[in-house]
Amino acid sequence: MSSACCGGGVLGGMVQCGKDGYQICQNPDEYLFWDFFHPTEHANNLLSKAFWSGKSSRIRPLNLKALTNTIVS
């Protein structure tokens, strides 16, 4: 999706949730941002998986799984 789940205007970021004119999406699990500022549960899930076991080309110098294994060993 190219907009926030809750908001209005351009990309759902001009009218905040709770203000006149805002709309809430029907399928929040398909969005990365709930509103202009807050990531959705889906986005947090993607980030946590990346931090835990992401490739070294994306998470540097070590992901949390590798760091934990280094400390424990």
mmCIF file of the N, C-alpha and C atoms, coordinates in Angstrom:
data_MODEL
# 
_entry.id   MODEL 
# 
loop_
_atom_site.group_PDB 
_atom_site.id 
_atom_site.type_symbol 
_atom_site.label_atom_id 
_atom_site.label_alt_id 
_atom_site.label_comp_id 
_atom_site.label_asym_id 
_atom_site.label_entity_id 
_atom_site.label_seq_id 
_atom_site.pdbx_PDB_ins_code 
_atom_site.Cartn_x 
_atom_site.Cartn_y 
_atom_site.Cartn_z 
_atom_site.occupancy 
_atom_site.B_iso_or_equiv 
_atom_site.pdbx_formal_charge 
_atom_site.auth_seq_id 
_atom_site.auth_comp_id 
_atom_site.auth_asym_id 
_atom_site.auth_atom_id 
_atom_site.pdbx_PDB_model_num 
ATOM 1   N N  . MET A 1 1  ? 0.833   -1.179  0.000  1.00 0.00 ? 1  MET A N  1 
ATOM 2   C CA . MET A 1 1  ? 0.000   0.000   0.000  1.00 0.00 ? 1  MET A CA 1 
ATOM 3   C C  . MET A 1 1  ? 0.879   1.243   0.000  1.00 0.00 ? 1  MET A C  1 
ATOM 4   N N  . SER A 1 2  ? 0.397   2.280   -0.593 1.00 0.00 ? 2  SER A N  1 
ATOM 5   C CA . SER A 1 2  ? 1.186   3.504   -0.685 1.00 0.00 ? 2  SER A CA 1 
ATOM 6   C C  . SER A 1 2  ? 0.637   4.620   0.193  1.00 0.00 ? 2  SER A C  1 
ATOM 7   N N  . SER A 1 3  ? -0.177  4.268   1.194  1.00 0.00 ? 3  SER A N  1 
ATOM 8   C CA . SER A 1 3  ? -0.690  5.279   2.110  1.00 0.00 ? 3  SER A CA 1 
ATOM 9   C C  . SER A 1 3  ? -0.849  4.672   3.499  1.00 0.00 ? 3  SER A C  1 
ATOM 10  N N  . ALA A 1 4  ? -1.120  5.534   4.476  1.00 0.00 ? 4  ALA A N  1 
ATOM 11  C CA . ALA A 1 4  ? -1.350  5.074   5.838  1.00 0.00 ? 4  ALA A CA 1 
ATOM 12  C C  . ALA A 1 4  ? -2.745  4.489   5.960  1.00 0.00 ? 4  ALA A C  1 
ATOM 13  N N  . CYS A 1 5  ? -2.940  3.646   6.961  1.00 0.00 ? 5  CYS A N  1 
ATOM 14  C CA . CYS A 1 5  ? -4.224  2.984   7.184  1.00 0.00 ? 5  CYS A CA 1 
ATOM 15  C C  . CYS A 1 5  ? -5.265  3.953   7.738  1.00 0.00 ? 5  CYS A C  1 
ATOM 16  N N  . CYS A 1 6  ? -4.852  4.893   8.561  1.00 0.00 ? 6  CYS A N  1 
ATOM 17  C CA . CYS A 1 6  ? -5.786  5.824   9.183  1.00 0.00 ? 6  CYS A CA 1 
ATOM 18  C C  . CYS A 1 6  ? -5.305  7.247   8.961  1.00 0.00 ? 6  CYS A C  1 
ATOM 19  N N  . GLY A 1 7  ? -6.092  8.036   8.305  1.00 0.00 ? 7  GLY A N  1 
ATOM 20  C CA . GLY A 1 7  ? -5.741  9.428   8.037  1.00 0.00 ? 7  GLY A CA 1 
ATOM 21  C C  . GLY A 1 7  ? -6.490  9.926   6.828  1.00 0.00 ? 7  GLY A C  1 
ATOM 22  N N  . GLY A 1 8  ? -5.995  10.940  6.210  1.00 0.00 ? 8  GLY A N  1 
ATOM 23  C CA . GLY A 1 8  ? -6.620  11.503  5.024  1.00 0.00 ? 8  GLY A CA 1 
ATOM 24  C C  . GLY A 1 8  ? -5.613  12.338  4.266  1.00 0.00 ? 8  GLY A C  1 
ATOM 25  N N  . GLY A 1 9  ? -5.983  12.787  3.088  1.00 0.00 ? 9  GLY A N  1 
ATOM 26  C CA . GLY A 1 9  ? -5.084  13.583  2.278  1.00 0.00 ? 9  GLY A CA 1 
ATOM 27  C C  . GLY A 1 9  ? -4.023  12.731  1.606  1.00 0.00 ? 9  GLY A C  1 
ATOM 28  N N  . VAL A 1 10 ? -2.958  13.376  1.172  1.00 0.00 ? 10 VAL A N  1 
ATOM 29  C CA . VAL A 1 10 ? -1.885  12.710  0.454  1.00 0.00 ? 10 VAL A CA 1 
ATOM 30  C C  . VAL A 1 10 ? -1.267  11.612  1.330  1.00 0.00 ? 10 VAL A C  1 
ATOM 31  N N  . LEU A 1 11 ? -1.278  10.380  0.852  1.00 0.00 ? 11 LEU A N  1 
ATOM 32  C CA . LEU A 1 11 ? -0.712  9.208   1.522  1.00 0.00 ? 11 LEU A CA 1 
ATOM 33  C C  . LEU A 1 11 ? -1.275  8.972   2.923  1.00 0.00 ? 11 LEU A C  1 
ATOM 34  N N  . GLY A 1 12 ? -2.440  9.528   3.212  1.00 0.00 ? 12 GLY A N  1 
ATOM 35  C CA . GLY A 1 12 ? -3.050  9.364   4.522  1.00 0.00 ? 12 GLY A CA 1 
ATOM 36  C C  . GLY A 1 12 ? -2.302  10.101  5.611  1.00 0.00 ? 12 GLY A C  1 
ATOM 37  N N  . GLY A 1 13 ? -1.491  11.071  5.236  1.00 0.00 ? 13 GLY A N  1 
ATOM 38  C CA . GLY A 1 13 ? -0.658  11.760  6.208  1.00 0.00 ? 13 GLY A CA 1 
ATOM 39  C C  . GLY A 1 13 ? -1.004  13.206  6.461  1.00 0.00 ? 13 GLY A C  1 
ATOM 40  N N  . MET A 1 14 ? -2.071  13.707  5.841  1.00 0.00 ? 14 MET A N  1 
ATOM 41  C CA . MET A 1 14 ? -2.395  15.114  6.027  1.00 0.00 ? 14 MET A CA 1 
ATOM 42  C C  . MET A 1 14 ? -3.481  15.331  7.084  1.00 0.00 ? 14 MET A C  1 
ATOM 43  N N  . VAL A 1 15 ? -4.387  14.417  7.223  1.00 0.00 ? 15 VAL A N  1 
ATOM 44  C CA . VAL A 1 15 ? -5.432  14.507  8.244  1.00 0.00 ? 15 VAL A CA 1 
ATOM 45  C C  . VAL A 1 15 ? -5.202  13.355  9.213  1.00 0.00 ? 15 VAL A C  1 
ATOM 46  N N  . GLN A 1 16 ? -4.919  13.665  10.460 1.00 0.00 ? 16 GLN A N  1 
ATOM 47  C CA . GLN A 1 16 ? -4.618  12.638  11.454 1.00 0.00 ? 16 GLN A CA 1 
ATOM 48  C C  . GLN A 1 16 ? -5.879  11.925  11.920 1.00 0.00 ? 16 GLN A C  1 
ATOM 49  N N  . CYS A 1 17 ? -5.727  10.711  12.388 1.00 0.00 ? 17 CYS A N  1 
ATOM 50  C CA . CYS A 1 17 ? -6.843  9.935   12.919 1.00 0.00 ? 17 CYS A CA 1 
ATOM 51  C C  . CYS A 1 17 ? -7.500  10.702  14.058 1.00 0.00 ? 17 CYS A C  1 
ATOM 52  N N  . GLY A 1 18 ? -8.819  10.717  14.062 1.00 0.00 ? 18 GLY A N  1 
ATOM 53  C CA . GLY A 1 18 ? -9.556  11.422  15.099 1.00 0.00 ? 18 GLY A CA 1 
ATOM 54  C C  . GLY A 1 18 ? -9.972  12.822  14.700 1.00 0.00 ? 18 GLY A C  1 
ATOM 55  N N  . LYS A 1 19 ? -9.387  13.374  13.661 1.00 0.00 ? 19 LYS A N  1 
ATOM 56  C CA . LYS A 1 19 ? -9.755  14.710  13.178 1.00 0.00 ? 19 LYS A CA 1 
ATOM 57  C C  . LYS A 1 19 ? -10.846 14.576  12.115 1.00 0.00 ? 19 LYS A C  1 
ATOM 58  N N  . ASP A 1 20 ? -11.606 15.636  11.896 1.00 0.00 ? 20 ASP A N  1 
ATOM 59  C CA . ASP A 1 20 ? -12.646 15.615  10.856 1.00 0.00 ? 20 ASP A CA 1 
ATOM 60  C C  . ASP A 1 20 ? -12.038 15.269  9.506  1.00 0.00 ? 20 ASP A C  1 
ATOM 61  N N  . GLY A 1 21 ? -12.649 14.317  8.802  1.00 0.00 ? 21 GLY A N  1 
ATOM 62  C CA . GLY A 1 21 ? -12.211 13.962  7.462  1.00 0.00 ? 21 GLY A CA 1 
ATOM 63  C C  . GLY A 1 21 ? -11.297 12.748  7.389  1.00 0.00 ? 21 GLY A C  1 
ATOM 64  N N  . TYR A 1 22 ? -10.965 12.129  8.517  1.00 0.00 ? 22 TYR A N  1 
ATOM 65  C CA . TYR A 1 22 ? -10.084 10.979  8.461  1.00 0.00 ? 22 TYR A CA 1 
ATOM 66  C C  . TYR A 1 22 ? -10.864 9.720   8.110  1.00 0.00 ? 22 TYR A C  1 
ATOM 67  N N  . GLN A 1 23 ? -10.167 8.726   7.601  1.00 0.00 ? 23 GLN A N  1 
ATOM 68  C CA . GLN A 1 23 ? -10.752 7.434   7.263  1.00 0.00 ? 23 GLN A CA 1 
ATOM 69  C C  . GLN A 1 23 ? -9.855  6.323   7.800  1.00 0.00 ? 23 GLN A C  1 
ATOM 70  N N  . ILE A 1 24 ? -10.456 5.194   8.169  1.00 0.00 ? 24 ILE A N  1 
ATOM 71  C CA . ILE A 1 24 ? -9.706  4.025   8.622  1.00 0.00 ? 24 ILE A CA 1 
ATOM 72  C C  . ILE A 1 24 ? -9.843  2.934   7.569  1.00 0.00 ? 24 ILE A C  1 
ATOM 73  N N  . CYS A 1 25 ? -8.750  2.264   7.250  1.00 0.00 ? 25 CYS A N  1 
ATOM 74  C CA . CYS A 1 25 ? -8.768  1.211   6.246  1.00 0.00 ? 25 CYS A CA 1 
ATOM 75  C C  . CYS A 1 25 ? -9.504  -0.025  6.764  1.00 0.00 ? 25 CYS A C  1 
ATOM 76  N N  . GLN A 1 26 ? -9.936  -0.869  5.853  1.00 0.00 ? 26 GLN A N  1 
ATOM 77  C CA . GLN A 1 26 ? -10.639 -2.101  6.209  1.00 0.00 ? 26 GLN A CA 1 
ATOM 78  C C  . GLN A 1 26 ? -9.699  -3.255  6.543  1.00 0.00 ? 26 GLN A C  1 
ATOM 79  N N  . ASN A 1 27 ? -8.448  -3.185  6.081  1.00 0.00 ? 27 ASN A N  1 
ATOM 80  C CA . ASN A 1 27 ? -7.495  -4.295  6.218  1.00 0.00 ? 27 ASN A CA 1 
ATOM 81  C C  . ASN A 1 27 ? -6.143  -3.797  6.740  1.00 0.00 ? 27 ASN A C  1 
ATOM 82  N N  . PRO A 1 28 ? -6.047  -3.440  8.026  1.00 0.00 ? 28 PRO A N  1 
ATOM 83  C CA . PRO A 1 28 ? -4.821  -2.845  8.557  1.00 0.00 ? 28 PRO A CA 1 
ATOM 84  C C  . PRO A 1 28 ? -3.593  -3.743  8.483  1.00 0.00 ? 28 PRO A C  1 
ATOM 85  N N  . ASP A 1 29 ? -3.756  -5.061  8.409  1.00 0.00 ? 29 ASP A N  1 
ATOM 86  C CA . ASP A 1 29 ? -2.606  -5.963  8.331  1.00 0.00 ? 29 ASP A CA 1 
ATOM 87  C C  . ASP A 1 29 ? -1.833  -5.839  7.024  1.00 0.00 ? 29 ASP A C  1 
ATOM 88  N N  . GLU A 1 30 ? -2.407  -5.159  6.048  1.00 0.00 ? 30 GLU A N  1 
ATOM 89  C CA . GLU A 1 30 ? -1.742  -4.978  4.763  1.00 0.00 ? 30 GLU A CA 1 
ATOM 90  C C  . GLU A 1 30 ? -0.985  -3.650  4.673  1.00 0.00 ? 30 GLU A C  1 
ATOM 91  N N  . TYR A 1 31 ? -1.008  -2.857  5.742  1.00 0.00 ? 31 TYR A N  1 
ATOM 92  C CA . TYR A 1 31 ? -0.373  -1.542  5.739  1.00 0.00 ? 31 TYR A CA 1 
ATOM 93  C C  . TYR A 1 31 ? 0.872   -1.543  6.601  1.00 0.00 ? 31 TYR A C  1 
ATOM 94  N N  . LEU A 1 32 ? 1.855   -0.713  6.252  1.00 0.00 ? 32 LEU A N  1 
ATOM 95  C CA . LEU A 1 32 ? 3.054   -0.576  7.064  1.00 0.00 ? 32 LEU A CA 1 
ATOM 96  C C  . LEU A 1 32 ? 2.912   0.534   8.094  1.00 0.00 ? 32 LEU A C  1 
ATOM 97  N N  . PHE A 1 33 ? 2.089   1.546   7.810  1.00 0.00 ? 33 PHE A N  1 
ATOM 98  C CA . PHE A 1 33 ? 1.885   2.625   8.763  1.00 0.00 ? 33 PHE A CA 1 
ATOM 99  C C  . PHE A 1 33 ? 0.411   2.765   9.098  1.00 0.00 ? 33 PHE A C  1 
ATOM 100 N N  . TRP A 1 34 ? 0.125   2.882   10.402 1.00 0.00 ? 34 TRP A N  1 
ATOM 101 C CA . TRP A 1 34 ? -1.244  3.064   10.869 1.00 0.00 ? 34 TRP A CA 1 
ATOM 102 C C  . TRP A 1 34 ? -1.681  4.493   10.591 1.00 0.00 ? 34 TRP A C  1 
ATOM 103 N N  . ASP A 1 35 ? -0.850  5.456   10.951 1.00 0.00 ? 35 ASP A N  1 
ATOM 104 C CA . ASP A 1 35 ? -1.133  6.864   10.681 1.00 0.00 ? 35 ASP A CA 1 
ATOM 105 C C  . ASP A 1 35 ? 0.180   7.519   10.259 1.00 0.00 ? 35 ASP A C  1 
ATOM 106 N N  . PHE A 1 36 ? 0.220   8.829   10.301 1.00 0.00 ? 36 PHE A N  1 
ATOM 107 C CA . PHE A 1 36 ? 1.392   9.565   9.833  1.00 0.00 ? 36 PHE A CA 1 
ATOM 108 C C  . PHE A 1 36 ? 2.663   9.189   10.584 1.00 0.00 ? 36 PHE A C  1 
ATOM 109 N N  . PHE A 1 37 ? 2.552   8.781   11.854 1.00 0.00 ? 37 PHE A N  1 
ATOM 110 C CA . PHE A 1 37 ? 3.721   8.547   12.700 1.00 0.00 ? 37 PHE A CA 1 
ATOM 111 C C  . PHE A 1 37 ? 3.959   7.094   13.093 1.00 0.00 ? 37 PHE A C  1 
ATOM 112 N N  . HIS A 1 38 ? 2.919   6.289   13.245 1.00 0.00 ? 38 HIS A N  1 
ATOM 113 C CA . HIS A 1 38 ? 3.023   4.997   13.913 1.00 0.00 ? 38 HIS A CA 1 
ATOM 114 C C  . HIS A 1 38 ? 2.993   3.810   12.950 1.00 0.00 ? 38 HIS A C  1 
ATOM 115 N N  . PRO A 1 39 ? 4.012   2.936   13.049 1.00 0.00 ? 39 PRO A N  1 
ATOM 116 C CA . PRO A 1 39 ? 3.997   1.724   12.218 1.00 0.00 ? 39 PRO A CA 1 
ATOM 117 C C  . PRO A 1 39 ? 2.922   0.749   12.713 1.00 0.00 ? 39 PRO A C  1 
ATOM 118 N N  . THR A 1 40 ? 2.435   -0.091  11.824 1.00 0.00 ? 40 THR A N  1 
ATOM 119 C CA . THR A 1 40 ? 1.428   -1.089  12.178 1.00 0.00 ? 40 THR A CA 1 
ATOM 120 C C  . THR A 1 40 ? 2.100   -2.310  12.794 1.00 0.00 ? 40 THR A C  1 
ATOM 121 N N  . GLU A 1 41 ? 1.303   -3.235  13.290 1.00 0.00 ? 41 GLU A N  1 
ATOM 122 C CA . GLU A 1 41 ? 1.818   -4.495  13.814 1.00 0.00 ? 41 GLU A CA 1 
ATOM 123 C C  . GLU A 1 41 ? 2.572   -5.240  12.720 1.00 0.00 ? 41 GLU A C  1 
ATOM 124 N N  . HIS A 1 42 ? 2.084   -5.151  11.480 1.00 0.00 ? 42 HIS A N  1 
ATOM 125 C CA . HIS A 1 42 ? 2.751   -5.798  10.346 1.00 0.00 ? 42 HIS A CA 1 
ATOM 126 C C  . HIS A 1 42 ? 4.165   -5.236  10.161 1.00 0.00 ? 42 HIS A C  1 
ATOM 127 N N  . ALA A 1 43 ? 4.301   -3.921  10.226 1.00 0.00 ? 43 ALA A N  1 
ATOM 128 C CA . ALA A 1 43 ? 5.619   -3.304  10.070 1.00 0.00 ? 43 ALA A CA 1 
ATOM 129 C C  . ALA A 1 43 ? 6.542   -3.699  11.218 1.00 0.00 ? 43 ALA A C  1 
ATOM 130 N N  . ASN A 1 44 ? 6.030   -3.688  12.434 1.00 0.00 ? 44 ASN A N  1 
ATOM 131 C CA . ASN A 1 44 ? 6.845   -4.085  13.583 1.00 0.00 ? 44 ASN A CA 1 
ATOM 132 C C  . ASN A 1 44 ? 7.291   -5.536  13.476 1.00 0.00 ? 44 ASN A C  1 
ATOM 133 N N  . ASN A 1 45 ? 6.436   -6.399  12.949 1.00 0.00 ? 45 ASN A N  1 
ATOM 134 C CA . ASN A 1 45 ? 6.788   -7.801  12.751 1.00 0.00 ? 45 ASN A CA 1 
ATOM 135 C C  . ASN A 1 45 ? 7.929   -7.930  11.731 1.00 0.00 ? 45 ASN A C  1 
ATOM 136 N N  . LEU A 1 46 ? 7.833   -7.211  10.617 1.00 0.00 ? 46 LEU A N  1 
ATOM 137 C CA . LEU A 1 46 ? 8.896   -7.244  9.607  1.00 0.00 ? 46 LEU A CA 1 
ATOM 138 C C  . LEU A 1 46 ? 10.223  -6.742  10.177 1.00 0.00 ? 46 LEU A C  1 
ATOM 139 N N  . LEU A 1 47 ? 10.168  -5.653  10.928 1.00 0.00 ? 47 LEU A N  1 
ATOM 140 C CA . LEU A 1 47 ? 11.391  -5.095  11.518 1.00 0.00 ? 47 LEU A CA 1 
ATOM 141 C C  . LEU A 1 47 ? 12.009  -6.039  12.543 1.00 0.00 ? 47 LEU A C  1 
ATOM 142 N N  . SER A 1 48 ? 11.175  -6.628  13.391 1.00 0.00 ? 48 SER A N  1 
ATOM 143 C CA . SER A 1 48 ? 11.726  -7.521  14.414 1.00 0.00 ? 48 SER A CA 1 
ATOM 144 C C  . SER A 1 48 ? 12.376  -8.748  13.786 1.00 0.00 ? 48 SER A C  1 
ATOM 145 N N  . LYS A 1 49 ? 11.775  -9.294  12.735 1.00 0.00 ? 49 LYS A N  1 
ATOM 146 C CA . LYS A 1 49 ? 12.386  -10.433 12.038 1.00 0.00 ? 49 LYS A CA 1 
ATOM 147 C C  . LYS A 1 49 ? 13.720  -10.035 11.407 1.00 0.00 ? 49 LYS A C  1 
ATOM 148 N N  . ALA A 1 50 ? 13.768  -8.839  10.824 1.00 0.00 ? 50 ALA A N  1 
ATOM 149 C CA . ALA A 1 50 ? 15.012  -8.368  10.205 1.00 0.00 ? 50 ALA A CA 1 
ATOM 150 C C  . ALA A 1 50 ? 16.100  -8.160  11.253 1.00 0.00 ? 50 ALA A C  1 
ATOM 151 N N  . PHE A 1 51 ? 15.760  -7.536  12.377 1.00 0.00 ? 51 PHE A N  1 
ATOM 152 C CA . PHE A 1 51 ? 16.756  -7.313  13.433 1.00 0.00 ? 51 PHE A CA 1 
ATOM 153 C C  . PHE A 1 51 ? 17.246  -8.630  14.023 1.00 0.00 ? 51 PHE A C  1 
ATOM 154 N N  . TRP A 1 52 ? 16.364  -9.618  14.157 1.00 0.00 ? 52 TRP A N  1 
ATOM 155 C CA . TRP A 1 52 ? 16.748  -10.889 14.770 1.00 0.00 ? 52 TRP A CA 1 
ATOM 156 C C  . TRP A 1 52 ? 17.622  -11.732 13.838 1.00 0.00 ? 52 TRP A C  1 
ATOM 157 N N  . SER A 1 53 ? 17.185  -11.898 12.585 1.00 0.00 ? 53 SER A N  1 
ATOM 158 C CA . SER A 1 53 ? 17.912  -12.829 11.716 1.00 0.00 ? 53 SER A CA 1 
ATOM 159 C C  . SER A 1 53 ? 18.157  -12.289 10.311 1.00 0.00 ? 53 SER A C  1 
ATOM 160 N N  . GLY A 1 54 ? 18.178  -10.980 10.154 1.00 0.00 ? 54 GLY A N  1 
ATOM 161 C CA . GLY A 1 54 ? 18.384  -10.379 8.842  1.00 0.00 ? 54 GLY A CA 1 
ATOM 162 C C  . GLY A 1 54 ? 19.771  -10.623 8.286  1.00 0.00 ? 54 GLY A C  1 
ATOM 163 N N  . LYS A 1 55 ? 19.869  -10.570 6.965  1.00 0.00 ? 55 LYS A N  1 
ATOM 164 C CA . LYS A 1 55 ? 21.145  -10.770 6.269  1.00 0.00 ? 55 LYS A CA 1 
ATOM 165 C C  . LYS A 1 55 ? 22.143  -9.681  6.660  1.00 0.00 ? 55 LYS A C  1 
ATOM 166 N N  . SER A 1 56 ? 23.415  -10.036 6.658  1.00 0.00 ? 56 SER A N  1 
ATOM 167 C CA . SER A 1 56 ? 24.456  -9.075  7.036  1.00 0.00 ? 56 SER A CA 1 
ATOM 168 C C  . SER A 1 56 ? 24.549  -7.912  6.052  1.00 0.00 ? 56 SER A C  1 
ATOM 169 N N  . SER A 1 57 ? 24.024  -8.076  4.866  1.00 0.00 ? 57 SER A N  1 
ATOM 170 C CA . SER A 1 57 ? 24.024  -6.970  3.905  1.00 0.00 ? 57 SER A CA 1 
ATOM 171 C C  . SER A 1 57 ? 23.012  -5.892  4.291  1.00 0.00 ? 57 SER A C  1 
ATOM 172 N N  . ARG A 1 58 ? 22.087  -6.226  5.182  1.00 0.00 ? 58 ARG A N  1 
ATOM 173 C CA . ARG A 1 58 ? 21.062  -5.267  5.610  1.00 0.00 ? 58 ARG A CA 1 
ATOM 174 C C  . ARG A 1 58 ? 21.174  -4.879  7.079  1.00 0.00 ? 58 ARG A C  1 
ATOM 175 N N  . ILE A 1 59 ? 21.562  -5.818  7.929  1.00 0.00 ? 59 ILE A N  1 
ATOM 176 C CA . ILE A 1 59 ? 21.694  -5.567  9.363  1.00 0.00 ? 59 ILE A CA 1 
ATOM 177 C C  . ILE A 1 59 ? 23.167  -5.720  9.717  1.00 0.00 ? 59 ILE A C  1 
ATOM 178 N N  . ARG A 1 60 ? 23.831  -4.613  10.051 1.00 0.00 ? 60 ARG A N  1 
ATOM 179 C CA . ARG A 1 60 ? 25.277  -4.633  10.266 1.00 0.00 ? 60 ARG A CA 1 
ATOM 180 C C  . ARG A 1 60 ? 25.642  -4.105  11.631 1.00 0.00 ? 60 ARG A C  1 
ATOM 181 N N  . PRO A 1 61 ? 26.716  -4.560  12.213 1.00 0.00 ? 61 PRO A N  1 
ATOM 182 C CA . PRO A 1 61 ? 27.603  -5.607  11.743 1.00 0.00 ? 61 PRO A CA 1 
ATOM 183 C C  . PRO A 1 61 ? 27.033  -7.004  11.993 1.00 0.00 ? 61 PRO A C  1 
ATOM 184 N N  . LEU A 1 62 ? 26.152  -7.164  13.004 1.00 0.00 ? 62 LEU A N  1 
ATOM 185 C CA . LEU A 1 62 ? 25.566  -8.463  13.305 1.00 0.00 ? 62 LEU A CA 1 
ATOM 186 C C  . LEU A 1 62 ? 24.072  -8.314  13.571 1.00 0.00 ? 62 LEU A C  1 
ATOM 187 N N  . ASN A 1 63 ? 23.302  -9.323  13.165 1.00 0.00 ? 63 ASN A N  1 
ATOM 188 C CA . ASN A 1 63 ? 21.906  -9.323  13.587 1.00 0.00 ? 63 ASN A CA 1 
ATOM 189 C C  . ASN A 1 63 ? 21.863  -9.795  15.047 1.00 0.00 ? 63 ASN A C  1 
ATOM 190 N N  . LEU A 1 64 ? 20.716  -9.660  15.711 1.00 0.00 ? 64 LEU A N  1 
ATOM 191 C CA . LEU A 1 64 ? 20.627  -9.986  17.136 1.00 0.00 ? 64 LEU A CA 1 
ATOM 192 C C  . LEU A 1 64 ? 20.871  -11.469 17.424 1.00 0.00 ? 64 LEU A C  1 
ATOM 193 N N  . LYS A 1 65 ? 20.464  -12.336 16.520 1.00 0.00 ? 65 LYS A N  1 
ATOM 194 C CA . LYS A 1 65 ? 20.692  -13.774 16.718 1.00 0.00 ? 65 LYS A CA 1 
ATOM 195 C C  . LYS A 1 65 ? 22.188  -14.072 16.733 1.00 0.00 ? 65 LYS A C  1 
ATOM 196 N N  . ALA A 1 66 ? 22.928  -13.523 15.778 1.00 0.00 ? 66 ALA A N  1 
ATOM 197 C CA . ALA A 1 66 ? 24.377  -13.730 15.722 1.00 0.00 ? 66 ALA A CA 1 
ATOM 198 C C  . ALA A 1 66 ? 25.053  -13.096 16.931 1.00 0.00 ? 66 ALA A C  1 
ATOM 199 N N  . LEU A 1 67 ? 24.604  -11.917 17.337 1.00 0.00 ? 67 LEU A N  1 
ATOM 200 C CA . LEU A 1 67 ? 25.175  -11.250 18.500 1.00 0.00 ? 67 LEU A CA 1 
ATOM 201 C C  . LEU A 1 67 ? 24.949  -12.080 19.762 1.00 0.00 ? 67 LEU A C  1 
ATOM 202 N N  . THR A 1 68 ? 23.751  -12.620 19.923 1.00 0.00 ? 68 THR A N  1 
ATOM 203 C CA . THR A 1 68 ? 23.446  -13.458 21.074 1.00 0.00 ? 68 THR A CA 1 
ATOM 204 C C  . THR A 1 68 ? 24.323  -14.702 21.075 1.00 0.00 ? 68 THR A C  1 
ATOM 205 N N  . ASN A 1 69 ? 24.486  -15.333 19.931 1.00 0.00 ? 69 ASN A N  1 
ATOM 206 C CA . ASN A 1 69 ? 25.342  -16.518 19.842 1.00 0.00 ? 69 ASN A CA 1 
ATOM 207 C C  . ASN A 1 69 ? 26.802  -16.194 20.154 1.00 0.00 ? 69 ASN A C  1 
ATOM 208 N N  . THR A 1 70 ? 27.244  -15.000 19.793 1.00 0.00 ? 70 THR A N  1 
ATOM 209 C CA . THR A 1 70 ? 28.621  -14.573 20.067 1.00 0.00 ? 70 THR A CA 1 
ATOM 210 C C  . THR A 1 70 ? 28.834  -14.376 21.557 1.00 0.00 ? 70 THR A C  1 
ATOM 211 N N  . ILE A 1 71 ? 27.849  -13.776 22.224 1.00 0.00 ? 71 ILE A N  1 
ATOM 212 C CA . ILE A 1 71 ? 27.963  -13.504 23.662 1.00 0.00 ? 71 ILE A CA 1 
ATOM 213 C C  . ILE A 1 71 ? 27.895  -14.784 24.469 1.00 0.00 ? 71 ILE A C  1 
ATOM 214 N N  . VAL A 1 72 ? 27.013  -15.698 24.079 1.00 0.00 ? 72 VAL A N  1 
ATOM 215 C CA . VAL A 1 72 ? 26.811  -16.955 24.803 1.00 0.00 ? 72 VAL A CA 1 
ATOM 216 C C  . VAL A 1 72 ? 27.996  -17.890 24.628 1.00 0.00 ? 72 VAL A C  1 
ATOM 217 N N  . SER A 1 73 ? 28.610  -17.873 23.461 1.00 0.00 ? 73 SER A N  1 
ATOM 218 C CA . SER A 1 73 ? 29.706  -18.819 23.160 1.00 0.00 ? 73 SER A CA 1 
ATOM 219 C C  . SER A 1 73 ? 30.945  -18.568 23.952 1.00 0.00 ? 73 SER A C  1 
# 
